[in-house]
């Protein structure tokens, strides 16, 4: 859709959110966009649905209608929504939960936001488990989803640390490696789909031609390998000069970027309100990331092959490891959709 029409709809929606919006200073407008309440956001959604998709609705029903739209229609709305909620030069916003009375405007740099979240996670882990061992801080332990405007065009982005990006790639490719070593498939367990309080049980089982316990052992060791590699890579990169890498991703016609920060120092030099300008000052050659990825995948494949051989040679499947059992309950609508997809295969 034409960007001019999207901008016009966004401006109209902001007036619906607050009639005095365009009379305010730029700072007041930015603060409003970042901190508006749910009622104002619902009024914005109703205008965007009407002007961009021709869907007439009340503010009270806008959220429900929005949630039911097909993905093909959401991109245009997300673009307009970014114009009504983003901050700074690039109208950036995080697609992340924010605590009440908190917005990106409360954090000058990416580091400020990330370190605050690290402290929150550490407190939560300690509360859940008194025996929890504190972890040192390293940049972007968890990737972040963002939206922003680049060259007058709407973009989705994932913000990674270099260590996080590489270990995410290991996790993705590791499943394929493991499948070649121990072929397996998921089948319905005896309680799958059984009604229970709050929904239905999710009970899928793995069949691996008698090697189910070997497979479980391999997956457990693989998980610990990934955690260890994240720590090792974080340590290796934290003393390097700050660098940021832009990786364009093919997402079925969507404008999508991976933005990869090599360490904490890089995060400290990027301000939310001047995001792209600060990133571009530290822009590195993304070919380095591709090279590191090849090296890590090769190392991981070798490790998996060696570990697989060790398990076949020395692992005793009769030794039962004590693990806490988990019961997964799915709400009816979600499980029904999953079961429907399986039945339609």
Secondary structure, DSSP 8 states (H G I E B T S, - for coil): --HHHHHHHHHHHHHHH-TTGGGS-HHHHHHHHHH--HHHHHHHHHHHHHHHH-----HHHHHHHHHTS-HHHHHHHHHHHHHTT-BTTTTBEE-S---TT--GGG-SBHHHHHHHHHHHHHHHHHHH-TT-------TTSS-EEEEEEETTEEEEEEEEEHHHHHHHHHHHHHHHHHHHHS--EEEE-TTTT-EETTEEE--EEEE-TT-HHHHHHHHHHHHHHHHHHHHHHHHHHTTS---EEEEEEEETTEEEEEEEE-SHHHHHT-BGGGHHHHHHHTB--THHHHHHHHHHHHHHHHHHHHHHHHHHHH--TTS---------EE-HHHHHHHHHHHHT-
